[in-house]
C-alpha cells in the first residue's frame, strides 16, 4: 500500500498529532473542510494528506512561501493505511456530471467546502476525496473524512521534525523547486 505524507504542527494554538483529524472548522483557508458552520469543534473531522512530500510542503507553507522548519514545531509523517479507503475521485469527470468543474480543486475554497459538505451528506459510504493539489502542479492529494479513522495504523513509518538535519537538503531542493524559501 502507498505511503501517505502529511505535515502537522506539534506546537502553537492548534497543535496536533501525527494521526490527528482536525475537528475544529470549517477553516476559511482549508479547501475541503466538510464541517458545518459556524466554526467550532464538532464530530466531523478531516485529515489532509499527499502522495508526495513536496505536495505537503507546497500546501502547508503556501501562505508565506517560507518553509519554516522550527516555528510551531512542524513534523513530517509518512504512513500506510491498514485498508483501502473509499474516496470520491474529483480528478475525472465526476465534478462535471455533478454540476461543478475541476475548479473545485483550484477555485474558490468556500465553494469547495460547500461541495465537500454536500458530498459527505449525499454519500455516507465515502471516506474522503481524491483531488489534484492546486499548489503542486496537480499532484494527487486526499482529504480524509473522520469516517476513515479506522484505516490508520497505530504507528507511522516515518515521523521526523522538519528541523531534523537529514531533512535540510531535501527540503532545500523542494523549496528551490517551488520558489519557496527555507528557514
LINHU-V98340 format. One record per pair of residues at least 12 apart in sequence whose C-alpha atoms are under 6 Angstrom apart, sorted by the first residue. I is the first residue (numbers start at 1). J is the second residue. If there is no record, write none. Layout:
i = {I	I}
j = {J	J}
This chain:
i = {3	3	4	4	4	4	5	5	5	5	5	6	6	6	7	7	8	8	9	9	9	10	10	11	11	12	21	21	21	22	22	23	23	23	23	24	24	25	25	26	31	31	31	32	32	32	33	34	34	34	45	45	46	46	46	47	47	48	48	49	49	50	55	58	59	65	66	66	66	67	67	68	69	69	70	74	74	75	75	75	76	76	77	77	78	78	78	79	79	81	81	81	82	82	82	83	86	86	87	87	87	87	87	88	88	89	90	90	91	106	127	127	127	128	128	128	129	129	130}
j = {79	80	50	51	78	79	49	50	53	77	78	49	56	77	75	76	74	75	72	73	74	73	74	72	73	72	45	46	47	45	46	41	42	44	45	40	41	39	40	39	109	112	113	112	113	116	113	113	116	117	145	146	144	145	146	143	144	142	143	141	142	141	136	135	135	180	180	181	182	182	183	183	162	163	163	161	162	160	161	162	159	160	158	159	156	157	158	156	157	151	152	153	151	152	153	151	126	127	126	127	128	129	130	129	130	130	130	131	131	134	145	147	148	143	144	145	142	143	142}
